[in-house]
Amino acid sequence: MVVPRVVELREGEPDRIVLENARRKARAGLELWTAGRGRATHGVGREAAGSSAAGSGTARPSTLVLGVDTDVALDGRLLGKADDEAGARARLEALSGRTHEVLSGVCVIEGAEAGAGGGERTGVARTRVGFRRLDEREIGGYLASGEWRDRAGAYAIQGLGSTLVDTLQGDLSNVIGLPIALLLQLSPNLGASGSGARKP
């Protein structure tokens, strides 16, 4: 079950924006969970927050709610998703031959105390991605694939977008949209066998 869209922060420092949006998604997910309207809600990215837990009703110690917001930063501002092909082209042309940062804000709310606003841990993951110098044929071909739709920065590194990339410094999973290393730092029990928690 997908959490309804939240009102996202648009203005401010890129780190603050992705972190606050992740927090809003996680809290929206927790609200649905504690209202008893979801059993195994999941979702990551700008439009969703997730919850994974045993039982129903109020939050229990095994409850984990996750909110993640991932975006592409260039020259100190977030590019966001393109509304149309012209917007996607503008993003790819701006990224061509340059290095940008992929930022993911992560918010984890875990445990029974989460219902009272506690148990919340947050962090920001950063990965530097360098694009090759793209010519018109390459940009046109990528746009024609349609893969740019609903993608921050108008590309998906886990698909054809990998052909646009020249260098990567940091966590690949962050660029895909869920920084696993940061998630495990914030919620170490996810990596422990028999912990009772399940990955979102």
GIJOGI-V549466 format. One record per residue. N is the residue number from 1. D_CENTER is the distance of its C-alpha to the mean C-alpha in whole Angstrom. Layout:
BEGIN
N;D_CENTER / N;D_CENTER
END
This chain:
BEGIN
1;17 / 2;14 / 3;14 / 4;16 / 5;14 / 6;14 / 7;16 / 8;13 / 9;14 / 10;15 / 11;18 / 12;18 / 13;17 / 14;13 / 15;13 / 16;14 / 17;12 / 18;8 / 19;10 / 20;12 / 21;10 / 22;8 / 23;11 / 24;13 / 25;10 / 26;12 / 27;15 / 28;15 / 29;15 / 30;17 / 31;20 / 32;20 / 33;20 / 34;23 / 35;24 / 36;25 / 37;23 / 38;21 / 39;22 / 40;19 / 41;16 / 42;13 / 43;9 / 44;6 / 45;4 / 46;6 / 47;9 / 48;9 / 49;9 / 50;11 / 51;15 / 52;17 / 53;20 / 54;24 / 55;26 / 56;26 / 57;27 / 58;26 / 59;23 / 60;25 / 61;24 / 62;23 / 63;20 / 64;16 / 65;14 / 66;10 / 67;8 / 68;4 / 69;4 / 70;4 / 71;7 / 72;11 / 73;13 / 74;17 / 75;20 / 76;18 / 77;17 / 78;13 / 79;14 / 80;12 / 81;13 / 82;16 / 83;18 / 84;21 / 85;22 / 86;24 / 87;21 / 88;19 / 89;22 / 90;22 / 91;19 / 92;20 / 93;23 / 94;22 / 95;20 / 96;23 / 97;24 / 98;22 / 99;20 / 100;16 / 101;13 / 102;10 / 103;8 / 104;5 / 105;7 / 106;7 / 107;10 / 108;12 / 109;16 / 110;18 / 111;22 / 112;25 / 113;25 / 114;21 / 115;23 / 116;25 / 117;22 / 118;22 / 119;20 / 120;17 / 121;15 / 122;13 / 123;12 / 124;10 / 125;10 / 126;12 / 127;13 / 128;16 / 129;16 / 130;19 / 131;20 / 132;24 / 133;26 / 134;26 / 135;29 / 136;29 / 137;30 / 138;27 / 139;25 / 140;27 / 141;26 / 142;22 / 143;22 / 144;25 / 145;23 / 146;20 / 147;17 / 148;16 / 149;16 / 150;12 / 151;11 / 152;9 / 153;13 / 154;14 / 155;14 / 156;13 / 157;14 / 158;14 / 159;17 / 160;19 / 161;17 / 162;18 / 163;22 / 164;21 / 165;19 / 166;22 / 167;21 / 168;18 / 169;18 / 170;15 / 171;13 / 172;13 / 173;10 / 174;8 / 175;9 / 176;8 / 177;4 / 178;6 / 179;8 / 180;11 / 181;13 / 182;12 / 183;11 / 184;15 / 185;16 / 186;15 / 187;16 / 188;19 / 189;20 / 190;18 / 191;20 / 192;23 / 193;25 / 194;27 / 195;24 / 196;24 / 197;20 / 198;18 / 199;15 / 200;13
END
